[in-house]
Amino acid sequence: MQFLSLGIERWKDTIIKVLKEVLNPKGIYERSDVPVRELEGLEQRKGFLTEPFDTTIISEENGVKYYVDIENGQKLDIS
């Protein structure tokens, strides 16, 4: 998840609650670690919003599989 503005930051707890109820994800990780947040008086944040989990996943885009490091944001082609 990424919350970049004060307006959406105010809804963060509600959004997380609904995501848990509707999608029942393995976990939720926040990557709000960008300088644009500081323009609205928000600090940069990065970390687990649920219980910790393995942040390296496999994602598929256009038939190509990638290892995705959610925590650090890197992709490696594994096809």
mmCIF file of the N, C-alpha and C atoms, coordinates in Angstrom:
data_MODEL
# 
_entry.id   MODEL 
# 
loop_
_atom_site.group_PDB 
_atom_site.id 
_atom_site.type_symbol 
_atom_site.label_atom_id 
_atom_site.label_alt_id 
_atom_site.label_comp_id 
_atom_site.label_asym_id 
_atom_site.label_entity_id 
_atom_site.label_seq_id 
_atom_site.pdbx_PDB_ins_code 
_atom_site.Cartn_x 
_atom_site.Cartn_y 
_atom_site.Cartn_z 
_atom_site.occupancy 
_atom_site.B_iso_or_equiv 
_atom_site.pdbx_formal_charge 
_atom_site.auth_seq_id 
_atom_site.auth_comp_id 
_atom_site.auth_asym_id 
_atom_site.auth_atom_id 
_atom_site.pdbx_PDB_model_num 
ATOM 1   N N  . MET A 1 1  ? 0.844   -1.165  0.000   1.00 0.00 ? 1  MET A N  1 
ATOM 2   C CA . MET A 1 1  ? 0.000   0.000   0.000   1.00 0.00 ? 1  MET A CA 1 
ATOM 3   C C  . MET A 1 1  ? 0.886   1.224   0.000   1.00 0.00 ? 1  MET A C  1 
ATOM 4   N N  . GLN A 1 2  ? 0.333   2.292   -0.552  1.00 0.00 ? 2  GLN A N  1 
ATOM 5   C CA . GLN A 1 2  ? 1.040   3.566   -0.557  1.00 0.00 ? 2  GLN A CA 1 
ATOM 6   C C  . GLN A 1 2  ? 0.019   4.666   -0.317  1.00 0.00 ? 2  GLN A C  1 
ATOM 7   N N  . PHE A 1 3  ? 0.265   5.474   0.690   1.00 0.00 ? 3  PHE A N  1 
ATOM 8   C CA . PHE A 1 3  ? -0.608  6.582   1.053   1.00 0.00 ? 3  PHE A CA 1 
ATOM 9   C C  . PHE A 1 3  ? 0.197   7.865   0.875   1.00 0.00 ? 3  PHE A C  1 
ATOM 10  N N  . LEU A 1 4  ? -0.102  8.623   -0.173  1.00 0.00 ? 4  LEU A N  1 
ATOM 11  C CA . LEU A 1 4  ? 0.754   9.752   -0.523  1.00 0.00 ? 4  LEU A CA 1 
ATOM 12  C C  . LEU A 1 4  ? 0.232   11.114  -0.086  1.00 0.00 ? 4  LEU A C  1 
ATOM 13  N N  . SER A 1 5  ? -1.062  11.217  0.227   1.00 0.00 ? 5  SER A N  1 
ATOM 14  C CA . SER A 1 5  ? -1.621  12.522  0.574   1.00 0.00 ? 5  SER A CA 1 
ATOM 15  C C  . SER A 1 5  ? -2.308  12.482  1.935   1.00 0.00 ? 5  SER A C  1 
ATOM 16  N N  . LEU A 1 6  ? -2.463  13.639  2.527   1.00 0.00 ? 6  LEU A N  1 
ATOM 17  C CA . LEU A 1 6  ? -3.128  13.751  3.818   1.00 0.00 ? 6  LEU A CA 1 
ATOM 18  C C  . LEU A 1 6  ? -4.565  13.249  3.734   1.00 0.00 ? 6  LEU A C  1 
ATOM 19  N N  . GLY A 1 7  ? -5.234  13.540  2.620   1.00 0.00 ? 7  GLY A N  1 
ATOM 20  C CA . GLY A 1 7  ? -6.625  13.102  2.459   1.00 0.00 ? 7  GLY A CA 1 
ATOM 21  C C  . GLY A 1 7  ? -6.775  11.594  2.536   1.00 0.00 ? 7  GLY A C  1 
ATOM 22  N N  . ILE A 1 8  ? -5.911  10.853  1.861   1.00 0.00 ? 8  ILE A N  1 
ATOM 23  C CA . ILE A 1 8  ? -6.008  9.388   1.885   1.00 0.00 ? 8  ILE A CA 1 
ATOM 24  C C  . ILE A 1 8  ? -5.432  8.833   3.184   1.00 0.00 ? 8  ILE A C  1 
ATOM 25  N N  . GLU A 1 9  ? -4.451  9.507   3.753   1.00 0.00 ? 9  GLU A N  1 
ATOM 26  C CA . GLU A 1 9  ? -3.866  9.083   5.035   1.00 0.00 ? 9  GLU A CA 1 
ATOM 27  C C  . GLU A 1 9  ? -4.940  9.035   6.125   1.00 0.00 ? 9  GLU A C  1 
ATOM 28  N N  . ARG A 1 10 ? -5.874  9.965   6.064   1.00 0.00 ? 10 ARG A N  1 
ATOM 29  C CA . ARG A 1 10 ? -6.955  10.003  7.059   1.00 0.00 ? 10 ARG A CA 1 
ATOM 30  C C  . ARG A 1 10 ? -7.873  8.780   6.961   1.00 0.00 ? 10 ARG A C  1 
ATOM 31  N N  . TRP A 1 11 ? -7.916  8.135   5.810   1.00 0.00 ? 11 TRP A N  1 
ATOM 32  C CA . TRP A 1 11 ? -8.752  6.952   5.598   1.00 0.00 ? 11 TRP A CA 1 
ATOM 33  C C  . TRP A 1 11 ? -7.960  5.644   5.721   1.00 0.00 ? 11 TRP A C  1 
ATOM 34  N N  . LYS A 1 12 ? -6.694  5.740   6.039   1.00 0.00 ? 12 LYS A N  1 
ATOM 35  C CA . LYS A 1 12 ? -5.798  4.582   6.057   1.00 0.00 ? 12 LYS A CA 1 
ATOM 36  C C  . LYS A 1 12 ? -6.340  3.418   6.900   1.00 0.00 ? 12 LYS A C  1 
ATOM 37  N N  . ASP A 1 13 ? -6.725  3.675   8.136   1.00 0.00 ? 13 ASP A N  1 
ATOM 38  C CA . ASP A 1 13 ? -7.225  2.594   9.007   1.00 0.00 ? 13 ASP A CA 1 
ATOM 39  C C  . ASP A 1 13 ? -8.463  1.930   8.427   1.00 0.00 ? 13 ASP A C  1 
ATOM 40  N N  . THR A 1 14 ? -9.363  2.727   7.860   1.00 0.00 ? 14 THR A N  1 
ATOM 41  C CA . THR A 1 14 ? -10.583 2.176   7.259   1.00 0.00 ? 14 THR A CA 1 
ATOM 42  C C  . THR A 1 14 ? -10.245 1.338   6.034   1.00 0.00 ? 14 THR A C  1 
ATOM 43  N N  . ILE A 1 15 ? -9.348  1.826   5.198   1.00 0.00 ? 15 ILE A N  1 
ATOM 44  C CA . ILE A 1 15 ? -8.947  1.089   3.997   1.00 0.00 ? 15 ILE A CA 1 
ATOM 45  C C  . ILE A 1 15 ? -8.330  -0.251  4.371   1.00 0.00 ? 15 ILE A C  1 
ATOM 46  N N  . ILE A 1 16 ? -7.452  -0.251  5.344   1.00 0.00 ? 16 ILE A N  1 
ATOM 47  C CA . ILE A 1 16 ? -6.805  -1.492  5.785   1.00 0.00 ? 16 ILE A CA 1 
ATOM 48  C C  . ILE A 1 16 ? -7.839  -2.463  6.346   1.00 0.00 ? 16 ILE A C  1 
ATOM 49  N N  . LYS A 1 17 ? -8.757  -1.964  7.154   1.00 0.00 ? 17 LYS A N  1 
ATOM 50  C CA . LYS A 1 17 ? -9.809  -2.807  7.738   1.00 0.00 ? 17 LYS A CA 1 
ATOM 51  C C  . LYS A 1 17 ? -10.646 -3.469  6.645   1.00 0.00 ? 17 LYS A C  1 
ATOM 52  N N  . VAL A 1 18 ? -11.070 -2.690  5.651   1.00 0.00 ? 18 VAL A N  1 
ATOM 53  C CA . VAL A 1 18 ? -11.898 -3.222  4.568   1.00 0.00 ? 18 VAL A CA 1 
ATOM 54  C C  . VAL A 1 18 ? -11.117 -4.228  3.726   1.00 0.00 ? 18 VAL A C  1 
ATOM 55  N N  . LEU A 1 19 ? -9.864  -3.929  3.426   1.00 0.00 ? 19 LEU A N  1 
ATOM 56  C CA . LEU A 1 19 ? -9.039  -4.877  2.665   1.00 0.00 ? 19 LEU A CA 1 
ATOM 57  C C  . LEU A 1 19 ? -8.928  -6.216  3.385   1.00 0.00 ? 19 LEU A C  1 
ATOM 58  N N  . LYS A 1 20 ? -8.721  -6.168  4.692   1.00 0.00 ? 20 LYS A N  1 
ATOM 59  C CA . LYS A 1 20 ? -8.627  -7.403  5.474   1.00 0.00 ? 20 LYS A CA 1 
ATOM 60  C C  . LYS A 1 20 ? -9.943  -8.183  5.413   1.00 0.00 ? 20 LYS A C  1 
ATOM 61  N N  . GLU A 1 21 ? -11.056 -7.471  5.573   1.00 0.00 ? 21 GLU A N  1 
ATOM 62  C CA . GLU A 1 21 ? -12.371 -8.125  5.588   1.00 0.00 ? 21 GLU A CA 1 
ATOM 63  C C  . GLU A 1 21 ? -12.738 -8.708  4.222   1.00 0.00 ? 21 GLU A C  1 
ATOM 64  N N  . VAL A 1 22 ? -12.508 -7.971  3.168   1.00 0.00 ? 22 VAL A N  1 
ATOM 65  C CA . VAL A 1 22 ? -12.951 -8.365  1.831   1.00 0.00 ? 22 VAL A CA 1 
ATOM 66  C C  . VAL A 1 22 ? -11.970 -9.323  1.151   1.00 0.00 ? 22 VAL A C  1 
ATOM 67  N N  . LEU A 1 23 ? -10.685 -9.028  1.225   1.00 0.00 ? 23 LEU A N  1 
ATOM 68  C CA . LEU A 1 23 ? -9.697  -9.815  0.487   1.00 0.00 ? 23 LEU A CA 1 
ATOM 69  C C  . LEU A 1 23 ? -8.943  -10.839 1.333   1.00 0.00 ? 23 LEU A C  1 
ATOM 70  N N  . ASN A 1 24 ? -8.956  -10.649 2.650   1.00 0.00 ? 24 ASN A N  1 
ATOM 71  C CA . ASN A 1 24 ? -8.233  -11.538 3.557   1.00 0.00 ? 24 ASN A CA 1 
ATOM 72  C C  . ASN A 1 24 ? -6.805  -11.808 3.060   1.00 0.00 ? 24 ASN A C  1 
ATOM 73  N N  . PRO A 1 25 ? -6.009  -10.737 2.863   1.00 0.00 ? 25 PRO A N  1 
ATOM 74  C CA . PRO A 1 25 ? -4.667  -10.927 2.321   1.00 0.00 ? 25 PRO A CA 1 
ATOM 75  C C  . PRO A 1 25 ? -3.732  -11.611 3.310   1.00 0.00 ? 25 PRO A C  1 
ATOM 76  N N  . LYS A 1 26 ? -2.690  -12.188 2.756   1.00 0.00 ? 26 LYS A N  1 
ATOM 77  C CA . LYS A 1 26 ? -1.645  -12.800 3.588   1.00 0.00 ? 26 LYS A CA 1 
ATOM 78  C C  . LYS A 1 26 ? -1.022  -11.732 4.484   1.00 0.00 ? 26 LYS A C  1 
ATOM 79  N N  . GLY A 1 27 ? -0.957  -10.521 3.986   1.00 0.00 ? 27 GLY A N  1 
ATOM 80  C CA . GLY A 1 27 ? -0.419  -9.407  4.746   1.00 0.00 ? 27 GLY A CA 1 
ATOM 81  C C  . GLY A 1 27 ? -0.490  -8.127  3.952   1.00 0.00 ? 27 GLY A C  1 
ATOM 82  N N  . ILE A 1 28 ? -0.229  -7.027  4.630   1.00 0.00 ? 28 ILE A N  1 
ATOM 83  C CA . ILE A 1 28 ? -0.222  -5.712  3.983   1.00 0.00 ? 28 ILE A CA 1 
ATOM 84  C C  . ILE A 1 28 ? 1.057   -5.004  4.389   1.00 0.00 ? 28 ILE A C  1 
ATOM 85  N N  . TYR A 1 29 ? 1.769   -4.490  3.380   1.00 0.00 ? 29 TYR A N  1 
ATOM 86  C CA . TYR A 1 29 ? 3.028   -3.786  3.613   1.00 0.00 ? 29 TYR A CA 1 
ATOM 87  C C  . TYR A 1 29 ? 2.894   -2.369  3.069   1.00 0.00 ? 29 TYR A C  1 
ATOM 88  N N  . GLU A 1 30 ? 3.323   -1.393  3.839   1.00 0.00 ? 30 GLU A N  1 
ATOM 89  C CA . GLU A 1 30 ? 3.238   0.004   3.412   1.00 0.00 ? 30 GLU A CA 1 
ATOM 90  C C  . GLU A 1 30 ? 4.558   0.491   2.843   1.00 0.00 ? 30 GLU A C  1 
ATOM 91  N N  . ARG A 1 31 ? 4.461   1.160   1.686   1.00 0.00 ? 31 ARG A N  1 
ATOM 92  C CA . ARG A 1 31 ? 5.634   1.790   1.052   1.00 0.00 ? 31 ARG A CA 1 
ATOM 93  C C  . ARG A 1 31 ? 5.324   3.270   0.795   1.00 0.00 ? 31 ARG A C  1 
ATOM 94  N N  . SER A 1 32 ? 5.067   3.987   1.858   1.00 0.00 ? 32 SER A N  1 
ATOM 95  C CA . SER A 1 32 ? 4.814   5.431   1.759   1.00 0.00 ? 32 SER A CA 1 
ATOM 96  C C  . SER A 1 32 ? 6.112   6.161   2.080   1.00 0.00 ? 32 SER A C  1 
ATOM 97  N N  . ASP A 1 33 ? 7.164   5.774   1.383   1.00 0.00 ? 33 ASP A N  1 
ATOM 98  C CA . ASP A 1 33 ? 8.505   6.291   1.676   1.00 0.00 ? 33 ASP A CA 1 
ATOM 99  C C  . ASP A 1 33 ? 9.009   7.195   0.554   1.00 0.00 ? 33 ASP A C  1 
ATOM 100 N N  . VAL A 1 34 ? 8.175   8.169   0.213   1.00 0.00 ? 34 VAL A N  1 
ATOM 101 C CA . VAL A 1 34 ? 8.522   9.106   -0.856  1.00 0.00 ? 34 VAL A CA 1 
ATOM 102 C C  . VAL A 1 34 ? 8.422   10.550  -0.344  1.00 0.00 ? 34 VAL A C  1 
ATOM 103 N N  . PRO A 1 35 ? 9.296   11.425  -0.822  1.00 0.00 ? 35 PRO A N  1 
ATOM 104 C CA . PRO A 1 35 ? 9.341   12.803  -0.335  1.00 0.00 ? 35 PRO A CA 1 
ATOM 105 C C  . PRO A 1 35 ? 8.057   13.616  -0.537  1.00 0.00 ? 35 PRO A C  1 
ATOM 106 N N  . VAL A 1 36 ? 7.223   13.248  -1.502  1.00 0.00 ? 36 VAL A N  1 
ATOM 107 C CA . VAL A 1 36 ? 6.005   14.026  -1.761  1.00 0.00 ? 36 VAL A CA 1 
ATOM 108 C C  . VAL A 1 36 ? 5.103   14.090  -0.527  1.00 0.00 ? 36 VAL A C  1 
ATOM 109 N N  . ARG A 1 37 ? 5.159   13.092  0.361   1.00 0.00 ? 37 ARG A N  1 
ATOM 110 C CA . ARG A 1 37 ? 4.354   13.118  1.589   1.00 0.00 ? 37 ARG A CA 1 
ATOM 111 C C  . ARG A 1 37 ? 4.704   14.323  2.467   1.00 0.00 ? 37 ARG A C  1 
ATOM 112 N N  . GLU A 1 38 ? 5.954   14.703  2.440   1.00 0.00 ? 38 GLU A N  1 
ATOM 113 C CA . GLU A 1 38 ? 6.409   15.806  3.285   1.00 0.00 ? 38 GLU A CA 1 
ATOM 114 C C  . GLU A 1 38 ? 5.783   17.143  2.890   1.00 0.00 ? 38 GLU A C  1 
ATOM 115 N N  . LEU A 1 39 ? 5.325   17.270  1.640   1.00 0.00 ? 39 LEU A N  1 
ATOM 116 C CA . LEU A 1 39 ? 4.651   18.494  1.200   1.00 0.00 ? 39 LEU A CA 1 
ATOM 117 C C  . LEU A 1 39 ? 3.349   18.722  1.947   1.00 0.00 ? 39 LEU A C  1 
ATOM 118 N N  . GLU A 1 40 ? 2.772   17.640  2.480   1.00 0.00 ? 40 GLU A N  1 
ATOM 119 C CA . GLU A 1 40 ? 1.519   17.747  3.233   1.00 0.00 ? 40 GLU A CA 1 
ATOM 120 C C  . GLU A 1 40 ? 1.739   17.503  4.724   1.00 0.00 ? 40 GLU A C  1 
ATOM 121 N N  . GLY A 1 41 ? 2.993   17.618  5.156   1.00 0.00 ? 41 GLY A N  1 
ATOM 122 C CA . GLY A 1 41 ? 3.298   17.487  6.574   1.00 0.00 ? 41 GLY A CA 1 
ATOM 123 C C  . GLY A 1 41 ? 3.330   16.057  7.084   1.00 0.00 ? 41 GLY A C  1 
ATOM 124 N N  . LEU A 1 42 ? 3.445   15.092  6.177   1.00 0.00 ? 42 LEU A N  1 
ATOM 125 C CA . LEU A 1 42 ? 3.471   13.683  6.567   1.00 0.00 ? 42 LEU A CA 1 
ATOM 126 C C  . LEU A 1 42 ? 4.898   13.164  6.528   1.00 0.00 ? 42 LEU A C  1 
ATOM 127 N N  . GLU A 1 43 ? 5.231   12.292  7.449   1.00 0.00 ? 43 GLU A N  1 
ATOM 128 C CA . GLU A 1 43 ? 6.560   11.681  7.418   1.00 0.00 ? 43 GLU A CA 1 
ATOM 129 C C  . GLU A 1 43 ? 6.548   10.489  6.470   1.00 0.00 ? 43 GLU A C  1 
ATOM 130 N N  . GLN A 1 44 ? 7.710   10.150  5.977   1.00 0.00 ? 44 GLN A N  1 
ATOM 131 C CA . GLN A 1 44 ? 7.833   8.967   5.134   1.00 0.00 ? 44 GLN A CA 1 
ATOM 132 C C  . GLN A 1 44 ? 7.737   7.725   6.016   1.00 0.00 ? 44 GLN A C  1 
ATOM 133 N N  . ARG A 1 45 ? 7.043   6.685   5.502   1.00 0.00 ? 45 ARG A N  1 
ATOM 134 C CA . ARG A 1 45 ? 6.863   5.453   6.264   1.00 0.00 ? 45 ARG A CA 1 
ATOM 135 C C  . ARG A 1 45 ? 7.071   4.247   5.388   1.00 0.00 ? 45 ARG A C  1 
ATOM 136 N N  . LYS A 1 46 ? 7.537   3.182   6.037   1.00 0.00 ? 46 LYS A N  1 
ATOM 137 C CA . LYS A 1 46 ? 7.741   1.922   5.342   1.00 0.00 ? 46 LYS A CA 1 
ATOM 138 C C  . LYS A 1 46 ? 7.671   0.824   6.401   1.00 0.00 ? 46 LYS A C  1 
ATOM 139 N N  . GLY A 1 47 ? 6.823   -0.196  6.164   1.00 0.00 ? 47 GLY A N  1 
ATOM 140 C CA . GLY A 1 47 ? 6.760   -1.296  7.121   1.00 0.00 ? 47 GLY A CA 1 
ATOM 141 C C  . GLY A 1 47 ? 5.473   -2.081  7.042   1.00 0.00 ? 47 GLY A C  1 
ATOM 142 N N  . PHE A 1 48 ? 5.382   -3.091  7.870   1.00 0.00 ? 48 PHE A N  1 
ATOM 143 C CA . PHE A 1 48 ? 4.218   -3.980  7.897   1.00 0.00 ? 48 PHE A CA 1 
ATOM 144 C C  . PHE A 1 48 ? 3.027   -3.299  8.557   1.00 0.00 ? 48 PHE A C  1 
ATOM 145 N N  . LEU A 1 49 ? 1.854   -3.451  7.947   1.00 0.00 ? 49 LEU A N  1 
ATOM 146 C CA . LEU A 1 49 ? 0.602   -2.966  8.530   1.00 0.00 ? 49 LEU A CA 1 
ATOM 147 C C  . LEU A 1 49 ? -0.197  -4.126  9.123   1.00 0.00 ? 49 LEU A C  1 
ATOM 148 N N  . THR A 1 50 ? 0.311   -5.328  8.933   1.00 0.00 ? 50 THR A N  1 
ATOM 149 C CA . THR A 1 50 ? -0.267  -6.551  9.493   1.00 0.00 ? 50 THR A CA 1 
ATOM 150 C C  . THR A 1 50 ? 0.892   -7.350  10.082  1.00 0.00 ? 50 THR A C  1 
ATOM 151 N N  . GLU A 1 51 ? 0.628   -8.582  10.422  1.00 0.00 ? 51 GLU A N  1 
ATOM 152 C CA . GLU A 1 51 ? 1.709   -9.450  10.879  1.00 0.00 ? 51 GLU A CA 1 
ATOM 153 C C  . GLU A 1 51 ? 2.761   -9.559  9.779   1.00 0.00 ? 51 GLU A C  1 
ATOM 154 N N  . PRO A 1 52 ? 4.048   -9.654  10.141  1.00 0.00 ? 52 PRO A N  1 
ATOM 155 C CA . PRO A 1 52 ? 5.105   -9.788  9.130   1.00 0.00 ? 52 PRO A CA 1 
ATOM 156 C C  . PRO A 1 52 ? 4.928   -11.032 8.253   1.00 0.00 ? 52 PRO A C  1 
ATOM 157 N N  . PHE A 1 53 ? 5.401   -10.939 7.020   1.00 0.00 ? 53 PHE A N  1 
ATOM 158 C CA . PHE A 1 53 ? 5.333   -12.031 6.049   1.00 0.00 ? 53 PHE A CA 1 
ATOM 159 C C  . PHE A 1 53 ? 6.531   -11.907 5.120   1.00 0.00 ? 53 PHE A C  1 
ATOM 160 N N  . ASP A 1 54 ? 6.782   -12.934 4.316   1.00 0.00 ? 54 ASP A N  1 
ATOM 161 C CA . ASP A 1 54 ? 7.871   -12.904 3.343   1.00 0.00 ? 54 ASP A CA 1 
ATOM 162 C C  . ASP A 1 54 ? 7.539   -11.865 2.278   1.00 0.00 ? 54 ASP A C  1 
ATOM 163 N N  . THR A 1 55 ? 8.360   -10.853 2.153   1.00 0.00 ? 55 THR A N  1 
ATOM 164 C CA . THR A 1 55 ? 8.062   -9.749  1.234   1.00 0.00 ? 55 THR A CA 1 
ATOM 165 C C  . THR A 1 55 ? 8.563   -9.995  -0.185  1.00 0.00 ? 55 THR A C  1 
ATOM 166 N N  . THR A 1 56 ? 9.129   -11.160 -0.455  1.00 0.00 ? 56 THR A N  1 
ATOM 167 C CA . THR A 1 56 ? 9.516   -11.509 -1.824  1.00 0.00 ? 56 THR A CA 1 
ATOM 168 C C  . THR A 1 56 ? 8.429   -12.413 -2.399  1.00 0.00 ? 56 THR A C  1 
ATOM 169 N N  . ILE A 1 57 ? 7.785   -11.953 -3.462  1.00 0.00 ? 57 ILE A N  1 
ATOM 170 C CA . ILE A 1 57 ? 6.691   -12.705 -4.082  1.00 0.00 ? 57 ILE A CA 1 
ATOM 171 C C  . ILE A 1 57 ? 7.005   -12.924 -5.565  1.00 0.00 ? 57 ILE A C  1 
ATOM 172 N N  . ILE A 1 58 ? 6.216   -13.770 -6.209  1.00 0.00 ? 58 ILE A N  1 
ATOM 173 C CA . ILE A 1 58 ? 6.320   -13.947 -7.659  1.00 0.00 ? 58 ILE A CA 1 
ATOM 174 C C  . ILE A 1 58 ? 5.088   -13.308 -8.283  1.00 0.00 ? 58 ILE A C  1 
ATOM 175 N N  . SER A 1 59 ? 5.316   -12.436 -9.254  1.00 0.00 ? 59 SER A N  1 
ATOM 176 C CA . SER A 1 59 ? 4.249   -11.751 -9.967  1.00 0.00 ? 59 SER A CA 1 
ATOM 177 C C  . SER A 1 59 ? 4.390   -12.062 -11.452 1.00 0.00 ? 59 SER A C  1 
ATOM 178 N N  . GLU A 1 60 ? 3.261   -12.074 -12.163 1.00 0.00 ? 60 GLU A N  1 
ATOM 179 C CA . GLU A 1 60 ? 3.309   -12.319 -13.600 1.00 0.00 ? 60 GLU A CA 1 
ATOM 180 C C  . GLU A 1 60 ? 2.714   -11.139 -14.340 1.00 0.00 ? 60 GLU A C  1 
ATOM 181 N N  . GLU A 1 61 ? 3.461   -10.622 -15.323 1.00 0.00 ? 61 GLU A N  1 
ATOM 182 C CA . GLU A 1 61 ? 3.003   -9.523  -16.163 1.00 0.00 ? 61 GLU A CA 1 
ATOM 183 C C  . GLU A 1 61 ? 3.225   -9.903  -17.615 1.00 0.00 ? 61 GLU A C  1 
ATOM 184 N N  . ASN A 1 62 ? 2.152   -9.938  -18.388 1.00 0.00 ? 62 ASN A N  1 
ATOM 185 C CA . ASN A 1 62 ? 2.232   -10.272 -19.816 1.00 0.00 ? 62 ASN A CA 1 
ATOM 186 C C  . ASN A 1 62 ? 2.983   -11.579 -20.062 1.00 0.00 ? 62 ASN A C  1 
ATOM 187 N N  . GLY A 1 63 ? 2.721   -12.564 -19.218 1.00 0.00 ? 63 GLY A N  1 
ATOM 188 C CA . GLY A 1 63 ? 3.319   -13.876 -19.382 1.00 0.00 ? 63 GLY A CA 1 
ATOM 189 C C  . GLY A 1 63 ? 4.740   -14.002 -18.858 1.00 0.00 ? 63 GLY A C  1 
ATOM 190 N N  . VAL A 1 64 ? 5.297   -12.931 -18.317 1.00 0.00 ? 64 VAL A N  1 
ATOM 191 C CA . VAL A 1 64 ? 6.652   -12.971 -17.767 1.00 0.00 ? 64 VAL A CA 1 
ATOM 192 C C  . VAL A 1 64 ? 6.550   -12.971 -16.246 1.00 0.00 ? 64 VAL A C  1 
ATOM 193 N N  . LYS A 1 65 ? 7.218   -13.942 -15.618 1.00 0.00 ? 65 LYS A N  1 
ATOM 194 C CA . LYS A 1 65 ? 7.205   -14.032 -14.156 1.00 0.00 ? 65 LYS A CA 1 
ATOM 195 C C  . LYS A 1 65 ? 8.402   -13.289 -13.582 1.00 0.00 ? 65 LYS A C  1 
ATOM 196 N N  . TYR A 1 66 ? 8.145   -12.573 -12.489 1.00 0.00 ? 66 TYR A N  1 
ATOM 197 C CA . TYR A 1 66 ? 9.170   -11.796 -11.809 1.00 0.00 ? 66 TYR A CA 1 
ATOM 198 C C  . TYR A 1 66 ? 9.158   -12.109 -10.317 1.00 0.00 ? 66 TYR A C  1 
ATOM 199 N N  . TYR A 1 67 ? 10.340  -12.122 -9.705  1.00 0.00 ? 67 TYR A N  1 
ATOM 200 C CA . TYR A 1 67 ? 10.420  -12.033 -8.261  1.00 0.00 ? 67 TYR A CA 1 
ATOM 201 C C  . TYR A 1 67 ? 10.264  -10.554 -7.932  1.00 0.00 ? 67 TYR A C  1 
ATOM 202 N N  . VAL A 1 68 ? 9.387   -10.231 -7.030  1.00 0.00 ? 68 VAL A N  1 
ATOM 203 C CA . VAL A 1 68 ? 9.170   -8.850  -6.635  1.00 0.00 ? 68 VAL A CA 1 
ATOM 204 C C  . VAL A 1 68 ? 9.467   -8.729  -5.145  1.00 0.00 ? 68 VAL A C  1 
ATOM 205 N N  . ASP A 1 69 ? 10.352  -7.825  -4.809  1.00 0.00 ? 69 ASP A N  1 
ATOM 206 C CA . ASP A 1 69 ? 10.675  -7.556  -3.415  1.00 0.00 ? 69 ASP A CA 1 
ATOM 207 C C  . ASP A 1 69 ? 9.828   -6.366  -2.980  1.00 0.00 ? 69 ASP A C  1 
ATOM 208 N N  . ILE A 1 70 ? 8.709   -6.641  -2.340  1.00 0.00 ? 70 ILE A N  1 
ATOM 209 C CA . ILE A 1 70 ? 7.772   -5.594  -1.938  1.00 0.00 ? 70 ILE A CA 1 
ATOM 210 C C  . ILE A 1 70 ? 8.450   -4.578  -1.022  1.00 0.00 ? 70 ILE A C  1 
ATOM 211 N N  . GLU A 1 71 ? 9.300   -5.070  -0.156  1.00 0.00 ? 71 GLU A N  1 
ATOM 212 C CA . GLU A 1 71 ? 9.951   -4.195  0.813   1.00 0.00 ? 71 GLU A CA 1 
ATOM 213 C C  . GLU A 1 71 ? 10.913  -3.201  0.170   1.00 0.00 ? 71 GLU A C  1 
ATOM 214 N N  . ASN A 1 72 ? 11.669  -3.647  -0.818  1.00 0.00 ? 72 ASN A N  1 
ATOM 215 C CA . ASN A 1 72 ? 12.691  -2.797  -1.423  1.00 0.00 ? 72 ASN A CA 1 
ATOM 216 C C  . ASN A 1 72 ? 12.392  -2.378  -2.861  1.00 0.00 ? 72 ASN A C  1 
ATOM 217 N N  . GLY A 1 73 ? 11.353  -2.969  -3.468  1.00 0.00 ? 73 GLY A N  1 
ATOM 218 C CA . GLY A 1 73 ? 10.877  -2.520  -4.759  1.00 0.00 ? 73 GLY A CA 1 
ATOM 219 C C  . GLY A 1 73 ? 11.658  -2.965  -5.978  1.00 0.00 ? 73 GLY A C  1 
ATOM 220 N N  . GLN A 1 74 ? 12.328  -4.081  -5.940  1.00 0.00 ? 74 GLN A N  1 
ATOM 221 C CA . GLN A 1 74 ? 13.083  -4.536  -7.092  1.00 0.00 ? 74 GLN A CA 1 
ATOM 222 C C  . GLN A 1 74 ? 12.389  -5.712  -7.771  1.00 0.00 ? 74 GLN A C  1 
ATOM 223 N N  . LYS A 1 75 ? 12.533  -5.807  -9.099  1.00 0.00 ? 75 LYS A N  1 
ATOM 224 C CA . LYS A 1 75 ? 11.988  -6.921  -9.873  1.00 0.00 ? 75 LYS A CA 1 
ATOM 225 C C  . LYS A 1 75 ? 13.126  -7.612  -10.625 1.00 0.00 ? 75 LYS A C  1 
ATOM 226 N N  . LEU A 1 76 ? 13.092  -8.931  -10.662 1.00 0.00 ? 76 LEU A N  1 
ATOM 227 C CA . LEU A 1 76 ? 14.054  -9.713  -11.433 1.00 0.00 ? 76 LEU A CA 1 
ATOM 228 C C  . LEU A 1 76 ? 13.287  -10.682 -12.315 1.00 0.00 ? 76 LEU A C  1 
ATOM 229 N N  . ASP A 1 77 ? 13.563  -10.704 -13.599 1.00 0.00 ? 77 ASP A N  1 
ATOM 230 C CA . ASP A 1 77 ? 12.909  -11.615 -14.545 1.00 0.00 ? 77 ASP A CA 1 
ATOM 231 C C  . ASP A 1 77 ? 13.350  -13.046 -14.238 1.00 0.00 ? 77 ASP A C  1 
ATOM 232 N N  . ILE A 1 78 ? 12.379  -13.975 -14.048 1.00 0.00 ? 78 ILE A N  1 
ATOM 233 C CA . ILE A 1 78 ? 12.728  -15.376 -13.765 1.00 0.00 ? 78 ILE A CA 1 
ATOM 234 C C  . ILE A 1 78 ? 12.257  -16.310 -14.860 1.00 0.00 ? 78 ILE A C  1 
ATOM 235 N N  . SER A 1 79 ? 11.832  -15.748 -15.994 1.00 0.00 ? 79 SER A N  1 
ATOM 236 C CA . SER A 1 79 ? 11.338  -16.601 -17.088 1.00 0.00 ? 79 SER A CA 1 
ATOM 237 C C  . SER A 1 79 ? 12.471  -17.316 -17.778 1.00 0.00 ? 79 SER A C  1 
# 
